[in-house]
Amino acid sequence: EVLQVMPSDSFFFSIVRDPAALARSAFSYYKSVSSAFRKAPSLAAFLSNPQAFYRPGARGNHYARNLLWFDFGLPSPPETKTMKVSPQLPRDPKSLQLHIVPSGASPGTLFRPVTTAADSYKQPASLVSSDFRPSSFIQWGLAWLDSVFDLVMEAEYFDESLVLLADALCWSLDDVVGFMHNAQAGKKQSLIRTANKTVVTGEDQQLTKQARAWNNLDWALYIHFNRSLWARIEQYGRSRLQRAVAELRARREALAKRCLVGGEALDPKYIADAKLRPLQFGSAKVLGYVLQSGLNQKDKEECERLATPELQYKDKLDAKQFPPTVSSPLKTSRLLSP
C-alpha cells in the first residue's frame, strides 16, 4: 500500500533487533495482551516449553513468536502453499561474522566478532541447535525485503546504523541525533558487570539460545541483516565509522546536558508534563524525560521535540498535516452581513 503512493525513488529503511532481546522486552510489554505470555509464569518457563502456552491464531499471540517477521508483513509458513513465490533468490551476503556486543561493553569491543550461529550459516543443520541453512521460504522473504528496503538498521548497533543512515541520505549527524525512548525501568538485568567485565550468566545463555530457536524466522532475518549491515560498514570504513559514532555520541551527550533534568531518562513519576509523559503499558515502567527550566524559546522547542514520546509526536504531525477546518473569509462575511 505504501509503495503505491510513494515516488519510485523513495528511500525505505527499517530496523531489526536480536530476537533474544526482543523476546525479553515483548514478554514484559505484551504479557497482558498475549494469551501465550499471560499463561506463562515467566519467560524462562515459556521458552522451556512454548507449546504448552502458545496456540497459533490465539488472541495476541503474534507478539509471542517471530514478531519481526510479522511486523515486516511477511506470511507465516503455512500460507506459502497458496502464495506466489519469486524464483529469484536473495543476494548472497559477504561471509561476515555476526557481531554482538553485550550491553555496557566498552567501545574497544565494538569490532570483536563473537562466534555464533552465523559462522555455520551455510551448513545444513537443525534450527534448534542454532546452526541452520535458510529454507526457500525464508530465502523468499529475505529476497523480498532486500528488494524493498535500502537500509535495515540494527538495534544492537543503533549509533552505527544512524551514521550509515545519515551517509545514505546525505544528512549531517545533527539530522539523526536524538534521545532513546521507551526504555523500561526496573528491568532485571541479565548481564552482571564486575570489575569492568561483563559476565553473561548460564541462565541468560540458555534463554538466549531458546529464544532464538523459538523465533527461528526472526533469527534468520536478523542474521541476514546483521551481515548486510556489516558489509555496509566495511564499505564505509571501520575507522571512519568509529570516529563518526564518537562524534554522534558526544553531540547527544551535550544535548542531554543542555535539555534534560539529570541529563538522562527518568521514572515517569517525575514527569508532570503530559506532553512528555510516555504511555505506561506492560509490567515495567517506561522512562521519559523532564526538560530543564530556564531554556530560551529556541532551545525549548528543540529539546521538547527530542524529548517528546512517539504518540504525542504523532499528534503533532497529525495537527500539522490535517489542521482544523477554518471557515473561509467569504462564508464568514456572508454570515455577518445584514
Beta strands, then each sheet from edge to edge (+ up, - down):
strand 1: 13-16
strand 2: 151-154
strand 3: 184-185
strand 4: 191-194
strand 5: 197-200
strand 6: 285-286
sheet 1: 1+ 2+
sheet 2: 3+ 6-
sheet 3: 4+ 5-
end
